[in-house]
Amino acid sequence: MQALRRVCGVGHHASRLPRVQQAVMPLSSGSSLARSFSTLRSSSASSRNPYPSSSSSSSVATSVRAASSPIVNSPGSIFTRYSRTYATQTVASKYRNVAIIAHVDHGKTSLVDQLLKQSGSIKLESNERVMDSNQLEKERGITILAKCTSLQWGDHQLNIVDTPGHGDFGGEVERVLGMVDGVVLLVDATEGPMAQTKFVLSKALKAGLKPVVVLNKMDRNTIRSDEVENEIFDLFAALEASDAQLDYPTLYASAREGWAIRGKTDERKGMNALFDTIISYVPPPTIVPGRPFTMLATTLESDPFLGRIVTGKVYSGTVKAGMPLKVLDREGKMVEEGKVIKVLGRRGMDKVVLEEGTAGDIVGIAGFGKSFVTNSLVAPDITEAIPAQPIDPPVLAMTFSVNTSPLAGKEGSQVTSTKLKARLYKELESNVSMTVEPARGQGEAFEVKGRGELQMGILIENMRREGFEMSVSQPRVVFKKEDRELMEPIEEVTIDVDQEFSGGVMQKMMKRKADIIDMKQSAGKSRLVFRCPSRGLIGFRAELINDTRGTAVLNHLFSGYEPYKGQMEGLSKGAIVSLESGLATAYALETLQDRGVLFITPQTKVYQGMVIGEHSRDNDIDVNPAKSKALSNVRTVMKDDFIKLNAPRLISLETAIAAVKEDELIEVTPLSIRLRKREVDPGARARQKKKNPDALPDID
């Protein structure tokens, strides 16, 4: 039995096999272990070497593993789709390129900060996370953009990429995996593998990267490290990891306290064990000797003096300032030609000028203002583009248009459709998971597609801070047709909630056409796993937090497309809509607050068609919030009744995206977030509602 486990590549991880496999190790003909056994039984021991030698090259040469057919079928083509190796290769043993991947809030950025600090690259005096440099990242406490840094450990240079953990920013993770050779999979020792853990790990395994597993937050009293280790190995097996990937090393760490160890009883001091494991386990980058310069653009940044800086991994050759290069798109078409102004690198958090960029390193190049993500920067005699990693399609769409409300143009500086179009298309240069196209039948409007509400919210927030005024529609999911059948996107939803609220959560999910697939209970908490249509999750997060008094945690992951599950009834309430324009009065609001929840305070500017609250019933009502008390010349000894107003639900961008309905728009300005009806005139709204009955959703 031990010999069989060794052949199957599980090695010292045999104890992590599922309990059934530990008992009898059944091998069906279709299982990954059976396929591994049949493949490896006839292979030599050298095939398990992470750096196999080729019989026709030196000891540092690596052999070819053809992952699939070449992207360019011309004779002698070097690059192959999804392949991480090339025809004749050597390794750049000085470098280690590694990405830190994990679920949201599992400690990626804190770990990178500690690695930088203990390598001497930075001096970290406070608890501020230096890798979260974006203003929105600091405000929200999440990582939005993937960022690359570099540090020196002994004779090796470690290029480390910090990645986002939220599912909406999965495109950031997908595009950076092409420039690394290994990943550090960070898992919370209490929570275990979550939805985004499965997503990022599946992409890393598919790309052929070698993983190092780190159980983080081991300083807590609630850890369940043994169970989590088994769950991680089960996840690797379910994702059909290769035998070399299954034989991953495991470390135990606390990024907050700054230690990582190989054994649970080792002295908890320093990150040396993690540094050494990365250097010894993650393979050095493979390069093509004798080939001219090639680099794949992975990230973009702007410098006030140098202009656009394109960052990526150098696959072959060297690059210096003044060297002529050309930029190719994915199809190999010319984008621009020019000369390199500067070659830049990262040393800790500092940007430094390099004399040259060498193969295997991750560098930034200035001098090419038209290049963007997924373009190839190559020497003039190269005609083939480097294939980029495929990106999962967007599942959510929103329509952006100019602001047409009665208050338009009073708070922003960017108010025209020309500037709106230019800004949206500029976003595509660095955000590969989004698409922008003209909206059908809506004039100068643009349909923006992305991964989720949070990603859309970040784009809108960035634009309003740049001075844009615009109107944004309700989010809608992207449907499609397969074999004449309407298909809709399905999400795998994980909800962690107190047991007292689990029944109510399940009831809410059933209304959203969700199917429960798993349920676990532990220490007063319930973990509920559903398969739910994506449209059922729009606006659900805010409702869930209110229903569970802020104790629930929701995570979701795109699973695939399934047949349309029908209309969802009774998910939204009606709106309280203003009939008049002016300033809202306390006198009027006091009589209206019994009708529902108000969104405004006294002296707020209102206009006809503006949504000022949520009705307690499912129908809309038109009211006059600017009504004032009638004055008379009749004297009285009685004072006016004291006006007492309930606290309003002030509209933020997130609550607006969750609350907006199909016949409404979100009015976004640098100073205000408002909800309004598409048609502000109440008579026109009534006629339009009669003319357009409910119909099936639009098909992409």
N, C-alpha and C positions, 0 to 999 in steps of 0.2 A: 504493500500500500504506500509506503514512504517513497519507494522507487517510482511508482506511478505518479505521485504528487510532484516529484522532482521533474519528471518528464513533462508534465503538464505545465510546468513553469511557475508553480505557486510557492515553491521553496519554503522559507520560514513563515509564510503567510497561511500555511495549511490550517492553523487554528482559527483563521478568520472565515473559513468557508461556512456557508449556511449549515444549520444543524443537521439537515437531512443529508447533505453531502459529506459532512464529517462522519456520519454513521456508516454509510454504505458506498459513497462516491459513485452513484450510478452514472453511466455515460451513454446517453442516447445518441443516435447517429447525427442528430441535428444540433447537439449542444456545442458550445464554444470549446469546452474542455475536450470533447471527443474529437473535434476537428484538430485541436492542438496536438492531441496524442497521435492521431494518424499522420499528421504532418511531421512531427518532431521525431517519431520513432525511427524514421529512416534517415534523419539528418544528422550531421556530425555535431560534435560538441562546440565546434567553432561558430555554428550558427547562432548560439546563445550569447556570443561575445558582443557587447554593445558597440565595439569598434572592429568589425571583421576586416581582415586583410585580403587584398586582392592578389592573386598569384602573379599578375603582370605589373604590379606597382610596388612602391616602397611600403614599409611597415605602417606609415601614417595614411596610406591611401585607403579609401572606403569603397566597398562594392556597390553595385547598382541594385536597387530594389524598385522595379518598375511598378508604380502604384496604379497606373492606368495608361490609356493611350495618350500619345503626345498631343499637346494643344496645337502645335504646328506640325503637319505631317511631312514637311520637307526633309530630305535626306540629311542626316547628321544633326537633326534638331536636338537641342540640349535640354530645354525646359519641358517638363511633363506636368500635365494637370494633376494637382493634389500631391505631386511627388516632392519629397524633401531631399532627394539626392540626384546627382547628375552623372553624366557619362564618365568623366575622368575627374576625380576629386582628391583634394587633400584637406587636412583640417588645420584651422588657425587655432593652435593649442593655447594661445594666450588668452582668448576670449571665452566668456560664458554668457550667452544671451538667454535670459529667463524671464518669464512673466509670472506675476503673483495673481492667482485667480481664486475666487471664493464667492459665496453668497453675500448679500448686503449685510453690513455690520458684523462680519466675522473677523475683522481686524487686519485687513490687507494694508491700508495706509499706515496704521500704527506699526506694523511689522517693518515696512520699508523705512520708516523714520528711524527705527532702532538700528537697522542695518547700516544706514548712513551714519548714524551717530557713533556706533561702535567700530566702524571702519575708519573713523577720523575724518570723514568727508564734511561733516557739519558739526556745529555745536548746538545741541538742543537744550535750551535752558528752561523751556516751559512745556506744557502739555499740548501746545498748538501743533497741528499736523502740517508739516511743511509741504507735503506733496499735494494737499488740497489748496492750490494757489488761486483758483478761480473764486470770484466773489460769491457767486451762488453756492459753490461747494462749501465755503466757510459758513454761510448763513444756514444752509440746510443740513450740514454735517454728513454729506454723502459725496462720493466720487462720481463725477459726471464724465470727465474726459480722461482717456488713457494717457499717461505721461511716462516718459523714459528718463532714467537717471543712470549714473555710472559711478562705480566706486572701485577702489583698488584693494585687493586682499592678497598679500604676498606678491607673487609674480604674476598673478592673474587679474584681468580686468573684468568685472562683473557688470554687464549692462542689464539693468532691472527695469521692467515695465510694470507700473501700478495700473490696475484695470478697475473699471466700475463693477459694482456688485449687483446693481438693480437690473431686473430683466429688461426694462425699457431701453437700456443702453448696451444691450448685448452686441450690437453692431460694432461698438468700440472694441469689445473683446475679440470678436471674429477677425477684424482687420489687423490687429497687432500680433496674432498668433503666427502670422507668416514670417515675422522677423525674429522669432526666438527658436531655441532648440530644446527647451524644456520648460516645465511649469512647476511652481510651488502651489499645491492645492491646499488652501487653508480651510479648516473645518472647525467650527465651534465644538468644543468637547462636551457641551451640554445639549445643544440643539441637534447636532449631527448634520448629515447631508440634507440640504434643502433644495427648493426648486431650481434656483440659479446654480447651485453646485452641480446638479445634473446637467444643466445646459452647457456651462463652460467646460466641464470635464469631457462631455461628449465631443465638443469641438476640438479640444486638445488631443484626445485620443485619435480622432479621425485624421488629424494633421500629422500623426505619428510622433508626437512629442513625448518625452520621457518625464513622468511625474515624480515629484517629491511630496509626500503627504505630511502636513504639519497639523497636529491637534492643538488648537489655540485656546486660550483662556483656561489653562490648566490650574490657575491659582484659585479658582472658584470652588465653593463647597458643594456645588450641585453637579459636578462633572460625572459623566458615565462613560469613561474612556473606552472600556472594553466593549460595550454595546456599540459605541460609535465606530470603533475600528471594524467590527463585523459588518456594520451597515455600509461603511466605505468600500470594503472589499466586495460585498454583494453588488454595490453600484458599479464597480469596475467590471465585474463579471456580466452584469446585465447589459452594459454598454459594449460588450464584446472586445474588451481590451486584449492586446496581444500578450504573449507570454512574458516578453521583456517588460512590458508596462505593468503587468500584474505583480512583478517582483520588485515593487517600489519600496524605498526606505520610508520609515515612519519616525517622526520626531515629535516631541511634546514641548509646548512653548507657552509663554505668556508674553505677548508683545508689549503689553502695558508695563510689565516689570522688567522686560529686557533680557529674557533668557530663553534658550532652546537647548534641549538635551535629547540624547538618544534613548536613554532608559529612564523609567519613571523614578527610579531611586538615585539617579545621578545628582551631583551637586547642581543646584539651580543658579547658574552664574554664566552670563555672557551668551553671545550668539555664535561662538566659535564652531559649535557642532553643525549649525545650519550652513555657515560659510563653507566648511570642509565638505559637507555632503553635496552641496551644489557643485563644487569644483570636481569632486570625484565621480558623481553620478550623472550629471547633465553633460552630454557630449559637446565638444567644441564645435563651432559652426563649420560646415563643409563649404569649400570654395572650389572654383574652377581655375586651376593654374594656367597661366599663359593666355587667358581670355581677356579682352578689353573690359573696361569699366562697365558694370551694370548695377543698378540699384532700384528697388521698388519703393515708391513713395507711400508711406504709411500714416504719417501725421503731418499737419500743417501748423505753422505759427507765424505771427507777424511781428516784425521788428521795425521801429520808427526810422531807422537808418539804413537797414539792409533790405527792407521789404519782406516779401514772402520767403520763409525758410522751410524747405522740404526735408523731412526727416525719414530715414529708412535704413534698412540693412544693406550693406555693400555685399553683393553676391560674388563679384569677381573684379580683379584689377585694382587700381588705385586712382584717387582723385586729388587734384591740387588746385589752388586758386589760379585762375587764368586758363584753365583747361577747357577746350570746347566740348560741349555735350548737346544732345538733343533729347527731347521729351516725346515719348510714344504713349498713345492711349492703349486700352485693352486689346483693340483689334490690330495694333501695330501702326496706326496712322500717326503722322507727324502732328504734334501739338505746337511745338516751338523749338527754336535753336538758340543757343547763346553760350556765354562763357561763365564759368564759375567765379563768383565774386569772392566768396569766403567758404571755407570748410570749417564747420563748428562741431564741437562735441560737448558732452555734459560731464562734469566732474563734481559730484554731489549735486548741489542746487545751482552751481555756477555754470555759465555758458562760456566756453573757452574756444579760442581760435586754434585750429590744428594745421600743422604744415601739410599733412596729407591724410586722407582717409583710406584705410587699408581694408582688404577683403575680410569679412567676418565681423567687422565693427559696425556699430550703429552711429551714423553721423547725420548732421544737418548741412544742407547745401543752399546757399543764397545766390540769387541771380536769375531765377526762372519764375517770373510773375504769373504765367498762365498755367503752370502745372498744378495738379491737385491729387488727392488721394487716389490710389490704384494706378497712377501713371508710372511709367518706367523711365528713369534717367539713364541714358546709355551713351557709349562712345559713338562717334559719327558713323563707324562702319558696321554697327549692329543694326539689324533690321527686325528682330523679333522682340516682342514685348514679354516681360516676365508675367506669367499668369498670377492673378490675385486670388486670394481665398474667396470662394462663393459666399454671399451674404444671404441670410434668410429673408424672405419677402416681408414687407410691412403688412400689418393686419388692421390698422386703424387709419381713418381719413378724416380731415377737417378742412373746411373751405375758408380761405382767407380772402377778404375784400376790403376796400377802403371804407372808412367810417362815414356813414350817411345819416347819422342821427341829427336831431336839431342842435346838439351841442358840438358838432364836429368842427375841428380846426381851432378850438379854443385852448387846448392843453398840450398839443404836440407840434413838432416841427416837420415830421416826415408824414405827409398826408396824401400823397398822390399814388396812383396805381403803378406808375413807372418806378418809383423808388421802392414800393412794396415788392414788385416783381424782381428787381435787381437784388434786393436783400434775401428773398427766398431762394433764388438760384445761387447766390453766393454761399448759402448754407450747404448746398450739395457738394461744394468743393471739399469740405472736410467731414461731412456726415454722410457716410455711404449707406446707412440704413434708411434714409429718407428719400422720397421722390416728390417732385413738384411737376404739375401739369395744369394747363388751363381747365377751369371748371366748365363742364358742359352746360350750355344754355344759361349761363349766369353772367354774361358780359365780361368785365375785367376782374374776374375772380379767379383764384388759384386753389386747386385741390392739393393739399399736402398730406402725404401718407407716411406713417411712421410705426413705431413698435407699441406705443401705449400713451396713456393720458399724461404720465409724468414727462416723457420725452417731449410731447407737444407743449406742455406747460413751461418747460425750460426754454424752448424756442420763443414762445410768446413773451415770457418774462424778459429775456435778453433783448427782444425787439422793442418792448415798451421802454426799457431803460435807455435805448438808443434814440428815443424821441418819436417812435411810430405811433400813429393812431390807426386802428383797423377794427373791422368786425370779423368775428370768428363764429363758425356754425357749431352745432352739436357734433360731438364725435360720432362717427359711424364706422362699423366694421366693414372690411373689404370682402364682399361676396364674390363667388365665381361659379361658373357652370362646368360640370364634367358629365359627359354623356347625357346631355339634356336635363341634368338634375342640378338643382340649386344647392351649392355647398357653402357652408359658413365656417369660420375659424373657431377652433375649440381650444380652451385653456385647461391646463392642469392646475387646480387651485388648492393651496394648502393654507388652512386657517388654524392658528393656535389660539385657544380661547379658554377661559375658566369654564369648568364643567357646568356651572349653574346657567351659563348662557348657550351651551351647545345645542339645546333643543330649538331655541329661537333661531340660531344661525342656520341650522339644517332646514327649518321651515322656510326661511328667506331664500335659501339656495334652491329649494325645490320649485319655488315660484319662477325661478330663472332657468328652468329646464335643466338643472344640474343633476348629475348622477354621482352618488357617493361611492368611492372605490376603496376607501380605507378609513379606519378610525382607531386611534390609540389614546389611552388614558394613563396619566402618570402624575402623581403628586398634586392632585386637584386641577390639573390641566388636561385639555382634550386637544388632540391634533386631528383635524378633519381634512380629508383629501377628496376633492371632487373633480369631475370633468364637466366643465360648464361652457356654454357658448360665450364668446368674447363680448357680445353685445349685452349679456346679462351682468357683466362686471362694470359697465360704464356707470359711474356715480355710486357704485356700491360701497366703496371703501369708506366714504364719509358716513354713510348710513350705518355701516357695521361698527364704526368707532362710537357713534352715538348710542347704538343699541347695547353695546357691551361696556359702556362707561370708560372707554379708552383702553381696555385691557386686551383687545384682540389684535393679532398680527396677521396680515394677509399677504401671501406671496403667490404669484401666478407665473406660468410658463406656457408659451405657445406649444401646442401639441400636434396640431394638424387640422385638416379640413374634414368635415363630416356633413351628411345631408341636413338641410335646413330643418330646424326643430319646431317651427311654427311661432305664432305671435305670443308675446309675453304680456299678460294683462295685469292691470292694477299695480304697476311698479312706480308710477309717479303721481304726484298731486298737482292740482291746478295752480294757477298764478293769480296774484292780485296785481291788476294793471291800472296804471294811472290814466284818467280821462282828460286831465288838464295839465297845462304847463305853469311853472312858477316855483315857489318855495314851499316845501312841506311844512305844515303847521302842527303843533302839538295838539291843538283842539281836534283836528281831523284824525290824526293818528290814534288818539285815544279811543275813538269809536271804531277804528279799523282793526285794532290789535286783537279783538275777539274773533276775527274772521280767519286768523292764521298767524304765521310768524312774519314779522316785518323785516325788511333788509335796510331800512333807512332810518335816520334820526331827524328831528325837527330842523328846519332851515336847510335841508338838502334840496338841491336843484332837481326838479322832476320835469318830465315832458310827456306829452300824449304818446301812449304806447310803451312807456317804460315800465318794466316789472319791478314793483316795490316790495313784494313779499310772496310767500308761499301760502296758498289757500289750504284750509284744513280738509277740503273735499277735492274731488278729482276734476272739477270744472273751473274755468277761469271766470273771474269777476272784474268788472270795470268800476273803479272808485275815483273819488276826487280827494287826493291827499293835501291839496292846497286850499281847502275850504277853511275860511276863518269865521270866527264868531261874529254874528250880526251885532252891530252897535246901535244903541238907542239913546235918547235923551231922558229916559226914565231913571230917576235916582232910586237907589235902594240901599238899605243899611246892611244887607247881606253881601258878604264877599263872594267872589267867584269860587266855584268848586275847585279844590286842589286837583291838578291833572297829574296822574301817575301813569307812567309808561313802562312797559316791560323792556328789558334789554333786547335790542335788535340783534339779528344774526347778520353781522357785517360781511359783505361779500368779498372774498379773496379770489384769486385766480383759480385755485384748486376747487373751491366750492362752486364757482360759476361754471366750470367745466362739468362738474358733477350734476348741477341743477338745470342747465340749459336744456330746452326741449326742441323738438324738430321745427316748430314754427317760430323759434326765437333765435336771437343772436347775442353774442357776448361783445359788448362795446369796450374795447381796450384802449386806454390812453396812458401817458406817463404818470398821471395823477389819480386816475379813477378806473374802477372796474364796475361796469353796469350790465344789467340784463335788459333786453328790449325785445319787442315783437318785430318780426320781419316786416309786417305791415302795421304801421302805427295807427292808422285810422280804424276804429272799431267796426264801422259799417263794412269797409272793404274786407276786414278779417272774416266777418260773418259770411259774406258772399263767397269768399275763397274757400272757406271750410265746407260749404255746401257743394261747391263745384268739384273739389278734389277729395273723394272718399279715400279711406285707408287702402293702400296698395302694397304689393310685395316690395321688398327692398331693392335698391339699385344693384345691378350686377357689374362687377369690375370688368 
